[in-house]
Amino acid sequence: MKSFLGKNRLSIPSEHGKMKGCSARSLRMEALEEREMLAVTAAEFSTIRGMYPDLGITANMSDYNVIDVTTLTAQSLQGAISSAASSAKSDLIVLRTTSSSNTITLAGTELSISINATNSGGVTIVSLGSGKVTINANQQSRIFNIQNSTVGLGGVVITNGKITSGDTATGGGIYSKNSILTLSDCIVSQNSVLLNAPYPAGDALGGGIRATDGKLMIYNSELSGNDAQANGPFYFSAGGGGIFSANAELIIKNSKICDNTTSVTPSQPNRGSSWATGAGISYNSGNGFVLENSIVSGNVATSYSGGGSSGPGGGGILHYGGTAYLINSEISNNTYIGRKRLRRESALDGNRLVIPHTSLLSCSS
Protein backbone atom coordinates (compact mmCIF):
# COMPACT_ATOMS: atom_id res chain seq x y z
CA MET A 1 0.00 0.00 0.00
CA LYS A 2 1.29 3.43 -0.88
CA SER A 3 2.29 5.76 1.97
CA PHE A 4 -0.25 8.25 3.22
CA LEU A 5 2.60 10.74 3.83
CA GLY A 6 3.37 13.11 1.04
CA LYS A 7 5.37 16.24 0.33
CA ASN A 8 2.51 18.71 0.62
CA ARG A 9 2.22 19.45 4.30
CA LEU A 10 -0.82 20.10 6.41
CA SER A 11 0.35 22.05 9.43
CA ILE A 12 -0.85 20.92 12.81
CA PRO A 13 -0.59 23.94 15.11
CA SER A 14 -0.07 23.72 18.82
CA GLU A 15 -1.23 26.09 21.48
CA HIS A 16 2.37 26.48 22.41
CA GLY A 17 3.70 26.57 18.89
CA LYS A 18 5.56 23.64 17.51
CA MET A 19 5.39 20.52 19.60
CA LYS A 20 8.67 19.77 21.19
CA GLY A 21 10.49 17.00 19.38
CA CYS A 22 8.04 16.96 16.49
CA SER A 23 8.32 18.87 13.29
CA ALA A 24 5.19 20.12 11.62
CA ARG A 25 3.85 17.45 9.29
CA SER A 26 1.38 17.40 6.48
CA LEU A 27 -1.00 14.56 5.61
CA ARG A 28 -2.32 13.77 2.22
CA MET A 29 -4.98 11.12 1.36
CA GLU A 30 -4.33 9.00 -1.69
CA ALA A 31 -6.48 6.36 -3.35
CA LEU A 32 -5.53 2.78 -2.56
CA GLU A 33 -4.45 0.61 -5.45
CA GLU A 34 -7.29 -1.48 -6.87
CA ARG A 35 -6.99 -5.09 -5.70
CA GLU A 36 -8.98 -8.22 -6.52
CA MET A 37 -10.09 -10.00 -3.37
CA LEU A 38 -10.74 -13.78 -3.52
CA ALA A 39 -14.08 -14.63 -1.92
CA VAL A 40 -13.06 -18.28 -1.40
CA THR A 41 -10.03 -18.34 0.88
CA ALA A 42 -7.08 -20.69 0.58
CA ALA A 43 -8.23 -22.42 3.78
CA GLU A 44 -11.71 -22.94 2.33
CA PHE A 45 -10.22 -24.27 -0.89
CA SER A 46 -8.25 -26.81 1.14
CA THR A 47 -11.44 -27.76 3.00
CA ILE A 48 -13.24 -28.34 -0.31
CA ARG A 49 -10.45 -30.64 -1.50
CA GLY A 50 -10.76 -32.65 1.71
CA MET A 51 -14.55 -32.86 1.49
CA TYR A 52 -14.59 -34.16 -2.08
CA PRO A 53 -11.37 -36.11 -2.68
CA ASP A 54 -12.85 -38.07 -5.59
CA LEU A 55 -13.36 -34.96 -7.71
CA GLY A 56 -9.62 -34.70 -8.41
CA ILE A 57 -9.29 -31.04 -7.42
CA THR A 58 -5.62 -30.14 -7.64
CA ALA A 59 -3.67 -28.60 -4.75
CA ASN A 60 -3.12 -25.21 -6.40
CA MET A 61 -6.02 -22.80 -6.10
CA SER A 62 -4.47 -20.74 -8.89
CA ASP A 63 -5.24 -23.57 -11.31
CA TYR A 64 -8.93 -22.60 -11.14
CA ASN A 65 -11.25 -19.79 -11.96
CA VAL A 66 -13.08 -19.82 -8.61
CA ILE A 67 -16.67 -18.56 -8.70
CA ASP A 68 -18.33 -17.94 -5.34
CA VAL A 69 -22.15 -18.14 -5.41
CA THR A 70 -23.78 -16.78 -2.28
CA THR A 71 -27.28 -16.17 -3.67
CA LEU A 72 -28.83 -19.57 -4.32
CA THR A 73 -31.04 -19.10 -7.38
CA ALA A 74 -31.30 -20.88 -10.71
CA GLN A 75 -30.24 -17.66 -12.44
CA SER A 76 -27.10 -17.27 -10.34
CA LEU A 77 -26.03 -20.87 -10.88
CA GLN A 78 -26.68 -20.79 -14.63
CA GLY A 79 -24.84 -17.48 -14.75
CA ALA A 80 -21.86 -19.05 -13.00
CA ILE A 81 -21.91 -21.92 -15.52
CA SER A 82 -21.99 -19.42 -18.39
CA SER A 83 -19.04 -17.58 -16.85
CA ALA A 84 -17.16 -20.87 -16.61
CA ALA A 85 -17.66 -21.43 -20.32
CA SER A 86 -15.76 -18.21 -21.10
CA SER A 87 -12.77 -19.06 -18.90
CA ALA A 88 -9.63 -20.72 -20.23
CA LYS A 89 -8.99 -22.34 -16.84
CA SER A 90 -10.89 -25.13 -15.19
CA ASP A 91 -13.65 -23.69 -13.03
CA LEU A 92 -14.69 -24.29 -9.44
CA ILE A 93 -18.20 -23.07 -8.62
CA VAL A 94 -18.77 -22.89 -4.87
CA LEU A 95 -22.39 -22.82 -3.68
CA ARG A 96 -22.47 -21.48 -0.14
CA THR A 97 -25.17 -22.93 2.10
CA THR A 98 -26.53 -21.86 5.45
CA SER A 99 -29.18 -23.42 7.67
CA SER A 100 -31.78 -21.12 6.11
CA SER A 101 -30.44 -20.95 2.55
CA ASN A 102 -29.60 -24.31 1.03
CA THR A 103 -31.99 -24.87 -1.90
CA ILE A 104 -32.06 -23.82 -5.54
CA THR A 105 -35.52 -24.18 -7.07
CA LEU A 106 -35.79 -24.38 -10.85
CA ALA A 107 -38.73 -22.80 -12.66
CA GLY A 108 -39.26 -25.23 -15.52
CA THR A 109 -35.87 -24.78 -17.19
CA GLU A 110 -33.02 -27.26 -16.84
CA LEU A 111 -29.44 -26.22 -16.07
CA SER A 112 -27.37 -26.63 -19.23
CA ILE A 113 -23.64 -27.37 -19.30
CA SER A 114 -21.80 -27.52 -22.63
CA ILE A 115 -18.17 -26.55 -22.11
CA ASN A 116 -15.34 -27.75 -24.32
CA ALA A 117 -12.81 -29.10 -21.84
CA THR A 118 -9.94 -28.75 -24.32
CA ASN A 119 -10.47 -25.00 -24.63
CA SER A 120 -12.05 -24.13 -21.28
CA GLY A 121 -11.20 -26.97 -18.92
CA GLY A 122 -13.72 -28.77 -16.75
CA VAL A 123 -16.26 -27.35 -14.33
CA THR A 124 -16.74 -28.54 -10.76
CA ILE A 125 -19.77 -27.53 -8.70
CA VAL A 126 -19.62 -28.05 -4.92
CA SER A 127 -21.49 -26.99 -1.81
CA LEU A 128 -19.73 -25.37 1.13
CA GLY A 129 -21.30 -24.46 4.45
CA SER A 130 -24.24 -25.94 6.35
CA GLY A 131 -24.73 -29.22 4.55
CA LYS A 132 -25.49 -30.12 0.96
CA VAL A 133 -27.15 -27.83 -1.54
CA THR A 134 -30.47 -29.10 -2.92
CA ILE A 135 -31.47 -28.43 -6.52
CA ASN A 136 -35.21 -29.04 -6.88
CA ALA A 137 -36.99 -29.01 -10.25
CA ASN A 138 -40.51 -29.44 -8.80
CA GLN A 139 -41.18 -32.07 -11.50
CA GLN A 140 -41.19 -29.39 -14.18
CA SER A 141 -37.88 -30.26 -15.90
CA ARG A 142 -34.73 -32.30 -15.45
CA ILE A 143 -31.96 -30.77 -13.33
CA PHE A 144 -28.79 -30.98 -15.46
CA ASN A 145 -28.34 -31.45 -19.20
CA ILE A 146 -24.61 -32.05 -19.73
CA GLN A 147 -23.19 -32.24 -23.25
CA ASN A 148 -19.58 -32.74 -24.37
CA SER A 149 -18.17 -31.58 -21.03
CA THR A 150 -16.11 -32.64 -18.03
CA VAL A 151 -18.19 -32.04 -14.90
CA GLY A 152 -17.84 -32.77 -11.19
CA LEU A 153 -20.61 -32.45 -8.62
CA GLY A 154 -19.87 -32.49 -4.89
CA GLY A 155 -22.35 -32.28 -2.03
CA VAL A 156 -25.36 -31.76 -4.30
CA VAL A 157 -28.89 -33.17 -3.91
CA ILE A 158 -30.63 -33.70 -7.26
CA THR A 159 -34.38 -34.06 -6.69
CA ASN A 160 -37.80 -33.84 -8.32
CA GLY A 161 -36.50 -33.77 -11.86
CA LYS A 162 -38.99 -35.09 -14.39
CA ILE A 163 -39.12 -35.64 -18.15
CA THR A 164 -42.38 -36.57 -19.85
CA SER A 165 -42.42 -37.50 -23.54
CA GLY A 166 -44.44 -39.26 -26.19
CA ASP A 167 -41.34 -40.64 -27.91
CA THR A 168 -38.27 -41.01 -25.69
CA ALA A 169 -38.12 -39.80 -22.08
CA THR A 170 -34.57 -39.82 -20.78
CA GLY A 171 -32.54 -38.61 -17.79
CA GLY A 172 -35.03 -37.30 -15.25
CA GLY A 173 -32.39 -35.96 -12.86
CA ILE A 174 -29.29 -35.75 -15.06
CA TYR A 175 -28.71 -36.40 -18.75
CA SER A 176 -25.01 -36.76 -19.60
CA LYS A 177 -24.00 -37.22 -23.24
CA ASN A 178 -20.45 -37.66 -24.50
CA SER A 179 -19.18 -36.27 -21.19
CA ILE A 180 -17.12 -37.24 -18.16
CA LEU A 181 -19.35 -36.83 -15.11
CA THR A 182 -18.22 -37.44 -11.51
CA LEU A 183 -20.50 -37.38 -8.45
CA SER A 184 -19.03 -37.24 -4.94
CA ASP A 185 -21.13 -37.22 -1.77
CA CYS A 186 -24.30 -36.55 -3.75
CA ILE A 187 -27.92 -37.68 -3.51
CA VAL A 188 -30.04 -38.31 -6.60
CA SER A 189 -33.59 -38.92 -5.40
CA GLN A 190 -37.24 -38.77 -6.49
CA ASN A 191 -36.51 -38.08 -10.15
CA SER A 192 -38.48 -39.70 -12.98
CA VAL A 193 -38.98 -40.22 -16.68
CA LEU A 194 -42.46 -40.92 -18.01
CA LEU A 195 -43.26 -42.14 -21.51
CA ASN A 196 -46.87 -41.80 -22.61
CA ALA A 197 -46.46 -43.11 -26.14
CA PRO A 198 -49.20 -42.68 -28.74
CA TYR A 199 -46.87 -44.43 -31.18
CA PRO A 200 -46.06 -48.13 -31.45
CA ALA A 201 -42.61 -47.75 -29.85
CA GLY A 202 -40.69 -45.65 -27.34
CA ASP A 203 -38.42 -45.71 -24.31
CA ALA A 204 -38.24 -44.35 -20.78
CA LEU A 205 -34.57 -44.46 -19.74
CA GLY A 206 -32.72 -43.30 -16.64
CA GLY A 207 -35.09 -41.97 -14.02
CA GLY A 208 -32.19 -40.68 -11.94
CA ILE A 209 -29.31 -40.46 -14.43
CA ARG A 210 -28.82 -41.34 -18.07
CA ALA A 211 -25.24 -41.48 -19.37
CA THR A 212 -24.66 -42.01 -23.07
CA ASP A 213 -21.07 -42.35 -24.30
CA GLY A 214 -18.32 -40.86 -22.16
CA LYS A 215 -17.87 -41.87 -18.52
CA LEU A 216 -19.96 -41.79 -15.33
CA MET A 217 -18.27 -42.11 -11.92
CA ILE A 218 -20.22 -42.17 -8.66
CA TYR A 219 -18.52 -42.08 -5.24
CA ASN A 220 -19.98 -42.03 -1.72
CA SER A 221 -23.40 -41.19 -3.08
CA GLU A 222 -26.99 -42.40 -2.98
CA LEU A 223 -29.52 -42.93 -5.76
CA SER A 224 -32.94 -43.71 -4.36
CA GLY A 225 -36.63 -43.42 -5.17
CA ASN A 226 -36.12 -42.70 -8.87
CA ASP A 227 -38.50 -44.09 -11.49
CA ALA A 228 -38.65 -44.90 -15.21
CA GLN A 229 -42.18 -45.62 -16.46
CA ALA A 230 -43.42 -46.38 -19.97
CA ASN A 231 -47.05 -46.54 -21.10
CA GLY A 232 -48.07 -47.18 -24.70
CA PRO A 233 -49.44 -49.59 -27.30
CA PHE A 234 -46.53 -52.06 -27.79
CA TYR A 235 -42.79 -52.34 -28.51
CA PHE A 236 -41.50 -50.06 -25.78
CA SER A 237 -39.33 -50.26 -22.69
CA ALA A 238 -38.42 -48.71 -19.34
CA GLY A 239 -34.81 -49.07 -18.20
CA GLY A 240 -32.61 -47.89 -15.36
CA GLY A 241 -34.84 -46.43 -12.69
CA GLY A 242 -31.69 -45.31 -10.87
CA ILE A 243 -29.09 -45.28 -13.67
CA PHE A 244 -29.25 -46.05 -17.39
CA SER A 245 -25.82 -46.22 -18.99
CA ALA A 246 -25.27 -46.92 -22.69
CA ASN A 247 -21.90 -47.06 -24.48
CA ALA A 248 -20.26 -45.46 -21.47
CA GLU A 249 -17.84 -46.50 -18.76
CA LEU A 250 -19.61 -46.81 -15.40
CA ILE A 251 -17.81 -46.80 -12.02
CA ILE A 252 -19.73 -46.90 -8.73
CA LYS A 253 -17.89 -47.05 -5.40
CA ASN A 254 -19.03 -46.78 -1.77
CA SER A 255 -22.57 -45.94 -2.82
CA LYS A 256 -26.18 -47.07 -2.42
CA ILE A 257 -28.60 -47.74 -5.28
CA CYS A 258 -31.86 -48.40 -3.44
CA ASP A 259 -35.65 -48.36 -3.89
CA ASN A 260 -35.70 -47.33 -7.55
CA THR A 261 -38.37 -48.61 -9.95
CA THR A 262 -39.06 -49.32 -13.61
CA SER A 263 -42.41 -50.32 -15.06
CA VAL A 264 -44.18 -50.78 -18.39
CA THR A 265 -47.94 -50.87 -18.95
CA PRO A 266 -49.07 -51.67 -22.50
CA SER A 267 -52.44 -50.45 -23.71
CA GLN A 268 -52.49 -53.36 -26.19
CA PRO A 269 -50.98 -56.13 -24.07
CA ASN A 270 -51.48 -58.98 -26.54
CA ARG A 271 -49.37 -57.37 -29.24
CA GLY A 272 -45.63 -56.84 -29.63
CA SER A 273 -43.30 -56.87 -26.65
CA SER A 274 -42.37 -54.57 -23.82
CA TRP A 275 -39.93 -54.76 -20.95
CA ALA A 276 -38.87 -53.13 -17.74
CA THR A 277 -35.18 -53.64 -17.04
CA GLY A 278 -32.59 -52.89 -14.40
CA ALA A 279 -34.63 -50.98 -11.86
CA GLY A 280 -31.46 -50.09 -9.97
CA ILE A 281 -28.91 -50.05 -12.78
CA SER A 282 -29.24 -50.78 -16.49
CA TYR A 283 -25.89 -51.04 -18.25
CA ASN A 284 -25.81 -51.54 -22.01
CA SER A 285 -22.36 -52.11 -23.48
CA GLY A 286 -19.58 -49.57 -22.99
CA ASN A 287 -16.02 -49.61 -21.69
CA GLY A 288 -16.63 -51.53 -18.48
CA PHE A 289 -18.75 -51.57 -15.35
CA VAL A 290 -17.33 -51.57 -11.79
CA LEU A 291 -19.47 -51.86 -8.67
CA GLU A 292 -17.31 -51.78 -5.54
CA ASN A 293 -18.15 -51.57 -1.82
CA SER A 294 -21.72 -50.69 -2.74
CA ILE A 295 -25.29 -51.81 -2.11
CA VAL A 296 -28.01 -52.42 -4.71
CA SER A 297 -31.19 -53.19 -2.80
CA GLY A 298 -34.97 -52.81 -2.79
CA ASN A 299 -35.29 -51.99 -6.48
CA VAL A 300 -38.37 -53.21 -8.38
CA ALA A 301 -38.89 -53.78 -12.13
CA THR A 302 -42.45 -54.54 -13.26
CA SER A 303 -43.55 -55.60 -16.75
CA TYR A 304 -47.32 -55.74 -17.17
CA SER A 305 -46.91 -57.50 -20.47
CA GLY A 306 -50.09 -59.56 -20.65
CA GLY A 307 -50.10 -62.00 -23.53
CA GLY A 308 -47.12 -60.45 -25.27
CA SER A 309 -43.51 -60.97 -24.29
CA SER A 310 -41.31 -59.13 -21.85
CA GLY A 311 -37.61 -58.80 -22.54
CA PRO A 312 -34.61 -59.11 -20.23
CA GLY A 313 -35.41 -58.19 -16.65
CA GLY A 314 -33.25 -57.55 -13.64
CA GLY A 315 -34.80 -56.01 -10.56
CA GLY A 316 -31.43 -54.87 -9.24
CA ILE A 317 -29.10 -54.79 -12.26
CA LEU A 318 -29.31 -55.51 -15.96
CA HIS A 319 -25.87 -55.77 -17.51
CA TYR A 320 -25.83 -56.38 -21.23
CA GLY A 321 -22.50 -56.48 -23.02
CA GLY A 322 -18.96 -55.74 -21.85
CA THR A 323 -17.26 -56.81 -18.63
CA ALA A 324 -18.63 -56.33 -15.12
CA TYR A 325 -16.54 -56.27 -11.94
CA LEU A 326 -18.55 -56.68 -8.73
CA ILE A 327 -16.26 -56.30 -5.73
CA ASN A 328 -17.30 -56.62 -2.10
CA SER A 329 -20.84 -55.46 -2.85
CA GLU A 330 -24.35 -56.51 -1.90
CA ILE A 331 -27.18 -57.12 -4.37
CA SER A 332 -30.25 -58.02 -2.33
CA ASN A 333 -34.02 -57.79 -1.96
CA ASN A 334 -34.60 -56.60 -5.52
CA THR A 335 -37.69 -57.73 -7.42
CA TYR A 336 -38.58 -58.43 -11.03
CA ILE A 337 -42.26 -59.00 -11.82
CA GLY A 338 -43.16 -60.04 -15.36
CA ARG A 339 -44.28 -62.73 -17.71
CA LYS A 340 -41.57 -64.25 -19.91
CA ARG A 341 -43.61 -65.83 -22.65
CA LEU A 342 -40.74 -66.22 -25.10
CA ARG A 343 -38.19 -67.35 -22.52
CA ARG A 344 -37.83 -70.34 -20.28
CA GLU A 345 -38.30 -68.31 -17.11
CA SER A 346 -41.82 -67.30 -16.10
CA ALA A 347 -40.24 -64.48 -14.10
CA LEU A 348 -36.78 -63.50 -13.06
CA ASP A 349 -35.74 -63.70 -9.43
CA GLY A 350 -35.01 -60.11 -8.45
CA ASN A 351 -31.87 -61.14 -6.57
CA ARG A 352 -30.26 -62.42 -9.74
CA LEU A 353 -27.87 -60.42 -11.85
CA VAL A 354 -28.94 -60.65 -15.50
CA ILE A 355 -25.87 -60.76 -17.73
CA PRO A 356 -26.48 -62.10 -21.24
CA HIS A 357 -23.35 -62.16 -23.45
CA THR A 358 -21.18 -60.84 -20.62
CA SER A 359 -18.25 -61.94 -18.49
CA LEU A 360 -18.64 -61.49 -14.73
CA LEU A 361 -15.35 -61.20 -12.87
CA SER A 362 -14.26 -60.69 -9.25
CA CYS A 363 -17.72 -61.04 -7.74
CA SER A 364 -17.80 -61.28 -3.97
CA SER A 365 -19.95 -60.15 -1.07
N, C-alpha and C positions, 0 to 999 in steps of 0.2 A: 504494500500500500504506500502511495506517495505521502511525503511528509506534509503535515498541516502547516509547518513553519515556512514562511516565505520571506522575501526581501522587503516587501512593503510592510511597514511597521504600523501597528495600532498602539498608540501610547496608552499606558495604564498609569494614570497619575496617582500620586499618594498625597494624603493630607500633609505629609511632612516632606514633600518632594520625592525624589527618587528613593526607592526602598534600598536600604543598605545591603550591599552585596548582590544586588540584582540590577541589571541594566534594563532600561525600558525595552520592551519587546512588542512586536506586532504580530497579529494572528491573521491568517488568511485562509478561508475555506475553499477547498478544491474538490471537484467531483471525483468520486472513487472510480477506479477503472471498472469497466463492465466485466462481470465474471459469470460464468455458467455454473449454477449449483446443481449437483446431482441429487434428485429426490430420493433415490434408492441408495443407501449408504453401502460402503464396502462390507460392513458387518452384516447388514441385511442380505447382501448378495451371497455372502458365505453361508448364512442361514438357509437361504433358498437352495443352494447346492446340497446342503446336508439333508434338507427335507425331501428332495427329489433326486436321489443319486442315479436313478435309472434314465434320467433325461439327458445325461451326457453333457451337462453344462460345464464348460471349461473353467479353470481356476482364475483366469484373467477377466475382470469385469470390463476392461477396455476392449475385449473382443466383441462386445455387444452394443447395439443401440438399445439402451434400456428405456422403456416407456412405462411410466408410473401412472396407473389409472386409479384415481381416488373416488370418482363419481361412477357408481355402478349402474350404467344404463346400456341398452343395446347400441345406442348411437356412439357412446364413448368407446365401447369395445370395438365396434366396426371401424371407427375412426382410427384407433390404435393399429388395427390390422392393415388399414390402408396406408398408414404412415410407415409400417414395416415394409410394405411392398416397394416403397421408394428409397429404402436404405440399402447401401451396398454391404453392410455388415449383417450378421445374424442378429435377430431381434429377440429381446426378452420383455414380454409384456407382463407387468406385475399388477394383479388385481387386489387391491387392499380391502380386507374385510374387517368389520367390527361386529359386535354382538347385535347391533341394530341395522347394519347395512351389509348384507351378505348375499343378495340375490339380484340377478339380472333377469328381467322379464322381457321376452321378445313379444312383438306385436304383429305376428303373422309373417315376418320376414326372417329367413334363415341367415346365419352368419356365414359369409363366403370368404374362403381363403384360396387364393390362386397366386402363389409367389414362386417365381423361378429361383430355385435354390442355387443354381450356378451363378446367377447375376446378383441375387439379393440375399443369399443365405437362407437358413431356416428360421422359423418363428416358434418360440416357446411361450406358452401362456400358463401362468401359475398364480395361485392365490397365496396371500401373505397376510397374516393377522389372526383374527378370531375364527379359526376353522376354515373349512372349504367354502368356495364360492359356488352358488347354485345358479345354473342357467336354465330357466323354465320357459318352454315354448307354449304352455297352456293349450297343447294339442292343436295349435294353429299352423305349425310348420315343423320341419326338422330343426335341429340346433345348428350343426356345422355341415357345410358342403365344402369338402376339401379336394382340390384338383391340382395335380402336378406340383405338389409342394412337399416340404419336409416340416412336420409339425409335431410339437410336444405339448401335452396337456398335463399339468400337475395340480392336484388338489381341487379338481373341478367336478361338480355334480351335474350330469346331463339328464334332464328329466322332462317328461311330458311333451317330447317331440312326437309328431305324428305326420305321416304321409298317407293320403288317400288317393287312389287312382283307379281308372277303369282299364288300364293296360298293364303297367308294371309299377308297383309300389315298392320303394327300396330305401333302406337306411333311415329309419324313423328318428333315431338320435343323431347319428353321424353317418355321412356317406363319404367315403374316401376312395378316390379313383387315381390310379397311377401316382400314388404318394407314399411317403414313409411317415407313418403315424405312430407315436408312442404315447401311451397313457401310464401315468404313475400316480398312485394313491387317488384314484378317481372312482366315482360311482356313476354307472349308466343304468338308469332305473325308470320304469313306467313309460317307456317309449314304444311306439307301435307303427306298423305298416298295415294298411287295409286295402285289399283289392276287391272292388265291386265290379266285376267284369261283365259287360254286356256282350262281349265277344267270345268266341269259342275258347280262347286261350289267354293266359296271363300269369303273372307271378307276384307274390308278396315275399320279399327277401330282406332279411336283416332288420328285425324290429328294433334292436339296440344299435348295432353297427353293421354296415355293409362295407367291405373292403374288396375292391376289384383291382387287380394288378398291384404292383408295389409291395408294401410290407406293413403289417400291423403287429405291434408289440404292446403287450398289456402286462403291467407289473403292479402287484400289491393293490389290486382294484377289485371291484365288485360289479357284476352285471346281473340284475335281478328284476323280475316282474315285467320284462319286455315281451312283446307279442307280435307275431306275423300271422295274419289271417287273410284267407282268400275265399271269396264267394263268387260263383259264376256257373255257366252252363257245363263245361267239361274241358279237359286238357288244360289244367292249371295247377299251380303248386304254391305251397307256403314253406319257406325254408329259413332256418336260423333265427329263432325267436330272440336269442341273445346276440349271436354273431353269425353273419353269413360272409364267408370268405371265398372268393373265386380267383384263381390264377394269381394268388398272392402268397407270400410267406407269412405264416401265422405263429407267433410265439406268445405263450401265456405262462406266467410264473407267479407263484404266491398269490393266487387270485381265486375268487369264487364266482361260479356261473350257476346261479340257482333260480328256480321258480320262474323260468321263462316258458313261453308256450308258442306252439304253431298249430294251426287248424285250417282245414279246408271243408267247405260245405257246398256241394254241387247242387244246382237247381235242376239238373237233369241227371240224376245219379246212375241211370242205367246206360249211359253213353260215355264213351271215351275213358279217360283215366285222370286221376288227380292224386296228389300226395302231399302230406305234411312231413317234413324231414328235419332232423337235427334241432329239436326245440332249444337245446342249450347252445350247441355249436354245429354249424353246417359248413364243412370244408370241402371245396370242389377243386381238386388239382392245385397246382402252385409249386412253390419251391421248398415245401416242407412245413410240417406242423409239429410244434413242441408244446406239450402240456406238462408242466413241472411244478411239484409242490402245490397243487391246486385241487379244488373240489368242484365237481359237476354233479349237482344234486337237485331233485325235486322238479325237474323240467318235464313238460308233458306235450307230446305231439299227438294230434287227433285227426284222423282222416275219416270223414263221414262219406265213404265212397259208394255205399249202396251196392248195386249189382255190377258196377264197373270194377276197375282195378285200382289199387293204390300202390304207388311206387315204393322205393326204398325208404325205410322209416328211420328209427333212431331217436328215442325219447331224449337221451342225453347228448349224443354226438353222432352225426353222420360224417364219415370221412370217405371221400370218393376220389381216389387217384393220388399218387405221390407216396411219401413215406411219413409215418406218424411215430413220434417218440413220446410215450407216456411214462413219466418218471415220478415215482413216489407221489402219486395222485389218487384221488378217490372219485369213482364214478358210481353213484348209488341213488336208489329211490327215484329213478327216472321212469317215465311211462310212455309207451307207444300204444295207441288204440287205433285199430284199423283192420279192415278186411283185405286179405292178400289173395285175391281170386286167381291171379296168374302166377303165384309163387307157392312154394310148398308150405310156407308158414301161414297160419290163419291170422296171426298177429305177431309182432316182434316183442320180445321181452324188453322192457324199457331199460333194464340194467345191462343190456348187451351193447357193445360197440359195433356198429355196422360199418364194415370196411371192404366193400367189393373192389377187386383189382388193386389191392394195396398191401404193402408190407408193414407189419406192426413190430416195432423193435423196442427193446428196453422198457417193457411194461411191468410196473410193480406197484404195490400199494401197501 
